Amino acid sequence: MFKRSGAAAAAAFLLFAVSGCATGGRNYQGDIDALNSRVSLLQGQLSAKDEEIARLQSQIREQQTAVAEAEAEKRLLSERLDAALTQSRERKEERLSKAAESDLK
């Protein structure tokens, strides 16, 4: 009795499984199209991000160049200021020296 009911149950399960696979031939084209659309959208976003990264890297290079130029100009101006201060001190010392000499006479 159990053999017959077990065999019948197995046959019913097999029939159900086969009929489910055979008739369930679902059309996946809509899912495929949706996924392809999503991939295209993500590729577009990635491309936009790549362009933004390139633009930002270019700005960084420009700013680094500007900083280097400003530092070079700062050094030059500092050297000129030091030279002017030295020259001013020398002139002052020279005037004081001449004034002291003229006071001695």
ABEGO torsion letter per residue (X at the ends): XAAAAAAAAAAAAAAAAAAAAAAABBBAAAAAAAAAAAAAAAAAAAAAAAAAAAAAAAAAAAAAAAAAAAAAAAAAAAAAAAAAAAAAAAAAAAAAAAAAAAAAX
